[in-house]
Amino acid sequence: MTTPTTGGSPTGEAPDPSLDERMRALEAAADAARAAPSVHDSRPWTIVLHRDRLELLADPSRRLAALDPAGRELVESLGAALFNVRVSLAAGGWAVAVDRFPDSARPDLAAVVRPVHGAPEPGIAQLASVVHQRRSNRRGFLAEEVPDELLDHLAAAAAAEGATLVPVLTPEHRRLVVQLSREADMAQSGDPACRADLRRWRTQPAPAGGPSAPEDPFPPERARADSESGADRSFVLLATRADDPPAWLRAGEALQRLLLQLTRLGWAAGPMTQALEVSRTRDQLRAGITGEQHPQMLLRIGFAAPAEEAPRRRRDDAVRDRVPRPVPDGRGGTTWV
C-alpha cells in the first residue's frame, strides 16, 4: 500500500526525530535477536518491526516435531532472542516495556517489546559487547575447575530472570547426568523421526551411530563423571517452578543471560539437550536433581577451544518490516511505502 503525500510523514507532518531514533534502536535489537542460540540451530523466530515496537513470534515451519513436540525448546529459543533484544535496547539507552504472550488468540506471539523513555534495565547493557561473539561450544572441555564464585554469579543471573541454577556437584548426580544423557541419545538414535529432525537442521555431518552433536558431548575424558577432575563440575541445570510456555520463555531469557555472562568472563558453554528431549529421562533428572522444579536446560561450562559461528537466517527471511518508508514519488513529493 502506498500513500502519496507532500510532507515528511503520511499525514504531511514533519518527521518525528524521536521515532526515527526509536526505529534505529529497534532495528539494532532485531539484529541482536538473530544472534541468539536456538534449538539445534533451527532459528525458529519471526521478528516484526513496527514504528514503536518489536514483535517476536514463533515460526511454526521451523518446529522440530519429534525432538520438541511440546514446543518447549522452541519457546526457550524465543526467550534467548528476547533477552538479546532487551540487552540491545538497554545498551542504546532505552527502558523497555515487555509483554510476554500478550494475546491468547495469537499463541505464536511470544512477546511485544516497546522502547520507552526512562532508565535502562540495570545490569545488562554491558552484555551487548558479546552478543555477536557468543558461541555454543561442543568441543572437548579442559579439566579446569569451575570456581564457586562463578557458580554464585551465574545463580544470581538466573534468579534475576525468574529461574534457578542447580550446579551438578556430587559424584552421584554427575553419574546420573551422564547416564541419562546417554540413554536419551540412544533413544533418539533409534527413532527415525528424531533423526530426520536432526538431519534437517544439522550444519555439520552427523557422527556415525546416532544424532549426537557434531562433536560428542561426552568424549572419553568427559565420560567418567566420578573422576577426580574438577571438569565434572561443569554440569549445571537451569530449572523453573512452572512448566508452561511463560516459564519456558523466561528460561530462555535466563539461559541467554548466563551464556552472555560466561562469554564476557571468558568461559565456554555448551548445551546438552538429549536428556531433556526425552520425557522419561527429563522426569528422572527432575526426580534425581532438581526436585520440585522442572529442568529446562543442561549446560556444561568450562574452557574450550573457540567454536565457529553457526549460520544465521538472512535478515530478509527472519525480519518483517511493517514501518512505512518514504521514497520520492517522481513529482517532487514523497510516497510512503
Residue pairs with C-beta under 8 A, 6 or more apart in sequence:
2 335
2 336
2 337
3 10
3 324
3 335
3 336
4 329
4 333
4 334
4 335
5 11
5 12
5 333
5 334
5 335
5 336
6 12
6 332
6 333
6 334
7 13
7 14
7 334
8 14
8 15
8 326
8 334
9 15
9 16
9 336
10 324
10 336
19 51
19 52
22 51
22 52
22 94
22 115
23 49
23 51
23 323
25 88
25 89
25 92
25 94
25 115
26 49
26 53
26 54
26 89
26 115
27 49
28 88
28 92
29 54
29 84
29 85
29 88
29 89
29 92
29 113
30 47
30 49
30 54
30 85
30 315
30 319
31 88
31 315
32 84
32 85
32 87
32 88
32 128
32 131
32 132
33 45
33 47
33 54
33 56
33 81
33 82
33 84
33 85
33 88
34 43
34 47
34 81
34 312
34 313
34 315
34 318
34 319
35 84
35 131
35 132
35 134
35 312
36 45
36 77
36 80
36 81
36 83
36 84
36 256
37 77
37 80
37 134
37 136
37 255
37 256
37 259
37 271
37 310
38 44
38 45
38 77
38 80
38 81
39 64
39 67
39 68
39 73
39 74
39 76
39 77
39 273
40 64
40 67
40 197
40 198
40 201
40 202
40 273
41 201
41 202
41 203
41 310
41 311
42 62
42 63
42 64
42 74
42 77
42 201
43 62
43 77
43 312
43 313
43 318
44 58
44 59
44 62
44 63
44 74
44 77
44 78
45 56
45 57
45 58
45 59
45 77
45 78
45 81
45 318
46 56
46 57
46 58
46 59
46 318
46 319
46 320
47 54
47 55
47 56
47 57
47 81
47 318
47 319
47 320
48 54
48 55
48 57
48 319
48 320
48 322
49 319
49 320
49 321
49 322
49 323
50 322
50 323
51 323
51 324
52 114
52 115
53 112
53 113
53 114
53 115
54 85
54 112
54 113
54 114
55 109
55 111
55 112
55 113
56 78
56 81
56 82
56 85
56 109
56 110
56 111
56 112
56 113
57 108
57 109
57 110
58 71
58 74
58 75
58 78
58 108
58 110
60 108
62 74
63 71
63 74
64 73
64 74
64 197
64 200
64 201
65 193
65 197
66 191
66 193
66 194
66 196
66 197
67 73
67 188
67 194
67 197
67 198
67 277
68 74
68 197
68 277
71 245
72 248
72 296
73 273
73 276
73 277
75 110
75 245
75 248
75 249
75 252
76 248
76 249
76 251
76 252
76 255
76 296
76 297
77 252
78 110
78 111
78 249
78 252
79 110
79 248
79 249
79 250
79 251
79 252
79 253
79 254
79 255
79 256
80 252
80 253
80 255
80 256
80 259
81 252
81 256
82 98
82 100
82 110
82 111
82 113
82 249
82 252
82 253
83 124
83 161
83 252
83 253
83 256
83 257
83 260
84 131
84 256
85 96
85 113
86 96
86 98
86 113
86 121
86 124
86 253
87 124
87 125
87 127
87 128
87 131
87 260
88 128
88 131
89 96
89 113
89 115
89 120
90 96
90 120
90 121
90 124
90 125
90 128
91 120
91 125
91 126
91 128
92 115
92 120
93 120
94 115
94 116
94 117
94 120
95 115
95 116
95 117
95 118
95 119
95 120
95 121
96 113
96 114
96 115
96 116
96 121
97 113
97 114
97 116
98 111
98 112
98 113
98 114
99 111
99 112
99 113
100 110
100 111
100 246
100 249
100 250
101 107
101 109
101 110
101 111
101 245
101 246
101 249
102 109
102 111
102 112
103 109
107 245
110 245
110 249
111 249
123 160
124 257
126 264
127 257
127 260
127 261
127 264
129 264
130 260
130 263
130 264
131 260
133 263
134 259
134 260
134 263
135 263
135 268
135 306
135 307
135 308
135 309
135 310
136 259
136 269
136 270
136 271
136 307
136 310
137 268
137 269
137 270
137 304
137 306
137 307
138 213
138 214
138 215
138 217
138 270
138 307
139 215
139 268
139 270
139 304
139 305
139 307
140 215
140 219
140 221
140 222
140 304
141 222
141 231
141 234
141 268
141 270
141 300
141 302
141 303
141 304
142 231
142 302
142 303
142 304
143 221
143 229
143 230
143 231
144 230
144 231
144 302
144 303
145 230
145 231
145 233
146 230
146 233
146 234
146 301
146 302
150 265
150 267
150 301
151 165
151 167
151 236
153 261
153 265
154 165
154 236
154 258
154 261
154 262
154 301
155 164
155 165
155 167
157 165
157 254
157 257
157 258
157 261
158 164
158 165
158 238
158 254
158 257
158 258
159 165
160 254
160 257
161 250
161 251
161 253
161 254
161 257
162 240
162 250
162 254
163 238
163 239
163 240
163 250
163 251
163 254
163 296
164 238
164 239
164 240
164 241
164 290
164 293
165 236
165 237
165 238
165 239
165 258
166 236
166 237
166 238
166 239
166 289
166 290
166 293
166 295
167 233
167 235
167 236
168 174
168 177
168 233
168 235
168 236
168 237
168 289
169 233
171 225
171 226
171 232
173 235
173 288
173 289
174 225
174 226
174 232
174 235
175 225
175 226
176 284
176 285
176 288
176 289
177 225
177 235
177 275
177 285
177 289
177 298
178 218
178 223
178 225
180 275
180 281
180 284
180 285
181 217
181 218
181 272
181 274
181 275
181 281
181 298
182 218
183 275
183 278
183 281
184 274
184 275
184 276
184 277
184 278
184 281
185 210
185 211
185 212
185 274
186 210
187 194
187 278
187 280
187 281
188 194
188 195
188 198
188 210
188 211
188 274
188 277
188 278
189 195
189 209
189 210
189 211
194 211
195 211
198 206
198 211
199 206
202 214
203 214
203 310
203 311
204 214
205 214
206 212
206 214
207 214
207 216
212 274
213 270
213 272
217 270
217 272
217 274
217 300
221 231
222 231
222 300
224 232
225 232
226 232
231 302
234 300
234 301
234 302
235 298
235 299
235 300
236 298
236 299
236 300
236 301
237 285
237 289
237 290
237 295
237 297
237 298
237 299
238 251
238 254
238 255
238 258
238 295
238 296
238 297
238 298
238 299
239 286
239 290
239 293
239 294
239 295
239 296
240 247
240 248
240 250
240 251
240 293
240 294
240 296
241 247
241 292
241 293
241 294
242 294
243 294
247 294
247 296
248 296
251 296
251 297
255 271
255 296
255 297
255 299
258 269
258 299
259 269
262 268
262 269
262 301
263 269
267 301
267 302
267 303
268 301
268 302
268 303
268 304
268 307
269 299
269 300
269 301
270 299
270 300
270 304
271 297
271 298
271 299
272 298
272 299
272 300
273 297
273 298
274 281
275 281
275 282
275 285
275 298
276 282
276 285
276 295
276 296
276 297
276 298
282 295
285 295
285 298
286 293
286 294
286 295
289 295
312 318
324 336
324 337
325 336
325 337
326 334
326 335
326 336
327 334
327 335
327 336
327 337
328 334
328 335
329 335
